[in-house]
Amino acid sequence: MHSQNSSDAPTSPLHLAFIGVIAVIVLVLDQWSKHYVITHVYFDAQCVPWCGHKELIPGWLRVAPEPNFHGAFGLLGSSTFLLIVMALLVLVVFWLSFREAAERSVLVRVAFGLILGGAVANIIDRVHYGYVIDFIDFYRFPNIWHFTFNVADSCITTGVALLLLSGVTARRHA
């Protein structure tokens, strides 16, 4: 009979807990920031759904809450159900693709925690509102970049960048 030790396991409980803690932190920060923006800063019950914006860095950055009915970068249509299913499928694919790397690399665990937390946060928005609340708007270059995003989106993007970085550094070491 073969006993399985922690080095044979796809991911140890400690590593899963580490990923979970990062995901929960991302989820809490994202949901808190969205709640704060729509309830304390710019929400007006007479506006559907929001009013106004707040300049943070004039000419560059503003907080401008708006509903996002589409997937990443305005792609993938606007079906709430399909977008939730796609997010869940992407999480499963990422997990199956990177679980062994997560056992060996703190960077991969951090990346997956960021992606998991961001995806779950946006799924919560879609279930609760039928759309994702975006509010961070770098509008300096409207002809090049005009996407409004949120904390969850930032964490997902950062997590994917970290996965790419981990792949590059793993190849250099090999």
Phi, psi and omega per residue, in radians:
M1 nan 2.315 -3.087
H2 -1.673 2.166 3.076
S3 -1.641 2.450 -3.104
Q4 -1.691 2.104 3.073
N5 -1.670 3.074 -3.029
S6 -1.117 -0.465 -3.140
S7 -1.307 -0.350 3.095
D8 -1.507 -0.334 -3.091
A9 -1.249 2.497 3.114
P10 -1.023 -0.662 3.040
T11 -2.715 2.378 -3.125
S12 -1.377 2.771 3.097
P13 -0.998 -0.613 3.123
L14 -1.152 -0.719 3.117
H15 -1.191 -0.679 3.073
L16 -1.103 -0.704 3.116
A17 -1.117 -0.703 3.108
F18 -1.055 -0.827 3.090
I19 -1.049 -0.768 -3.134
G20 -1.087 -0.719 3.134
V21 -1.103 -0.788 3.115
I22 -1.086 -0.768 3.137
A23 -1.058 -0.740 -3.141
V24 -1.155 -0.711 3.109
I25 -1.065 -0.798 3.109
V26 -1.060 -0.821 -3.134
L27 -1.016 -0.827 -3.121
V28 -1.131 -0.821 3.134
L29 -1.062 -0.740 -3.138
D30 -1.134 -0.889 -3.096
Q31 -1.146 -0.667 3.093
W32 -1.112 -0.799 -3.098
S33 -1.105 -0.722 3.112
K34 -1.141 -0.789 3.130
H35 -1.060 -0.789 -3.130
Y36 -1.073 -0.798 -3.107
V37 -1.089 -0.785 -3.046
I38 -1.444 -0.317 -3.107
T39 -1.851 -0.486 -3.033
H40 -2.018 -0.308 -3.003
V41 -1.899 -0.992 -2.924
Y42 -2.229 0.088 -3.091
F43 -1.406 2.404 3.067
D44 -2.395 2.104 -3.042
A45 -1.032 -0.332 3.139
Q46 -1.463 -0.214 3.132
C47 -1.707 2.526 3.137
V48 -2.076 2.003 -0.242
P49 -1.521 -0.377 -3.104
W50 -2.367 2.874 3.064
C51 -2.093 2.533 2.879
G52 1.153 -3.033 3.108
H53 -2.717 2.964 -3.128
K54 -2.267 2.120 3.087
E55 -1.263 2.191 3.047
L56 -1.742 -0.791 3.031
I57 -2.243 1.761 -3.056
P58 -0.894 2.286 -3.133
G59 1.473 -0.099 -3.074
W60 -2.283 -0.927 -2.944
L61 -2.367 2.341 3.063
R62 -2.471 2.760 2.973
V63 -1.681 2.023 -3.072
A64 -2.427 1.500 -3.078
P65 -1.102 2.387 3.072
E66 -2.728 2.601 3.113
P67 -1.330 2.479 3.078
N68 -2.088 1.894 -3.113
F69 -1.536 -0.112 -3.058
H70 -1.815 3.071 3.072
G71 -1.437 -2.871 -3.088
A72 -0.934 2.306 3.103
F73 0.984 0.526 3.104
G74 1.331 0.199 -3.101
L75 -1.685 3.064 2.970
L76 1.285 0.354 3.062
G77 1.318 -2.921 -3.059
S78 -2.292 0.292 3.107
S79 -1.325 1.999 -3.127
T80 -0.981 -0.826 -3.114
F81 -1.050 -0.858 -3.125
L82 -1.130 -0.653 3.122
L83 -1.158 -0.650 3.083
I84 -1.174 -0.790 3.120
V85 -1.074 -0.763 3.117
M86 -1.058 -0.762 3.134
A87 -1.068 -0.763 3.132
L88 -1.143 -0.707 3.103
L89 -1.123 -0.725 3.118
V90 -1.094 -0.722 3.090
L91 -1.055 -0.753 3.131
V92 -1.122 -0.773 3.136
V93 -1.093 -0.787 3.106
F94 -1.040 -0.782 -3.113
W95 -1.097 -0.827 -3.139
L96 -1.117 -0.583 -3.117
S97 -1.351 -0.535 -2.970
F98 -2.093 0.091 -3.066
R99 -1.137 -0.640 3.104
E100 -1.228 -0.684 3.089
A101 -1.127 -0.584 3.121
A102 -1.125 -0.519 3.117
E103 -1.185 -0.561 -3.073
R104 -1.672 -0.340 -2.942
S105 -2.279 2.155 3.046
V106 -1.112 -0.665 3.140
L107 -1.024 -0.732 3.125
V108 -1.195 -0.670 3.098
R109 -1.113 -0.764 3.092
V110 -1.061 -0.809 -3.135
A111 -1.016 -0.824 -3.110
F112 -1.176 -0.640 3.065
G113 -1.069 -0.730 3.106
L114 -1.113 -0.787 -3.130
I115 -1.147 -0.806 -3.134
L116 -1.065 -0.862 -3.138
G117 -1.069 -0.758 3.133
G118 -1.145 -0.745 -3.139
A119 -1.130 -0.780 3.134
V120 -1.109 -0.710 3.120
A121 -1.051 -0.782 3.128
N122 -1.225 -0.571 3.062
I123 -1.119 -0.727 3.102
I124 -1.019 -0.775 3.085
D125 -1.015 -0.820 -3.087
R126 -1.105 -0.685 3.115
V127 -1.197 -0.752 -3.051
H128 -1.339 -0.801 -3.041
Y129 -1.852 -0.409 -3.001
G130 1.583 0.033 3.118
Y131 -2.743 2.979 3.087
V132 -1.764 2.440 3.106
I133 -1.541 1.996 3.061
D134 -1.882 2.582 -3.110
F135 -2.667 -0.152 3.132
I136 -1.632 2.103 -3.024
D137 -2.264 1.821 2.954
F138 -1.528 1.844 -2.990
Y139 -1.958 0.197 -3.081
R140 -1.029 -0.673 -3.074
F141 -2.064 1.273 -3.019
P142 -1.093 -0.441 3.133
N143 -1.414 -0.280 3.140
I144 -1.834 -0.815 -3.039
W145 -2.372 2.044 3.008
H146 -2.492 1.042 3.081
F147 -1.977 2.341 3.020
T148 -1.725 2.432 -3.056
F149 -2.460 -3.021 -3.090
N150 -2.440 -3.089 -3.123
V151 -1.082 -0.753 -3.135
A152 -1.047 -0.800 3.121
D153 -1.047 -0.733 3.121
S154 -1.080 -0.725 -3.133
C155 -1.205 -0.698 3.090
I156 -1.075 -0.830 3.137
T157 -1.079 -0.768 3.110
T158 -1.103 -0.724 3.118
G159 -1.081 -0.758 3.108
V160 -1.125 -0.723 3.096
A161 -1.072 -0.709 3.107
L162 -1.150 -0.646 3.072
L163 -1.109 -0.741 3.091
L164 -1.092 -0.757 3.109
L165 -1.077 -0.731 3.136
S166 -1.128 -0.612 3.097
G167 -1.166 -0.703 3.102
V168 -1.144 -0.813 -3.119
T169 -1.194 -0.585 3.106
A170 -1.150 -0.683 3.120
R171 -1.186 -0.631 3.114
R172 -1.146 -0.620 -3.125
H173 -1.368 -0.356 -3.063
A174 -1.380 nan nan
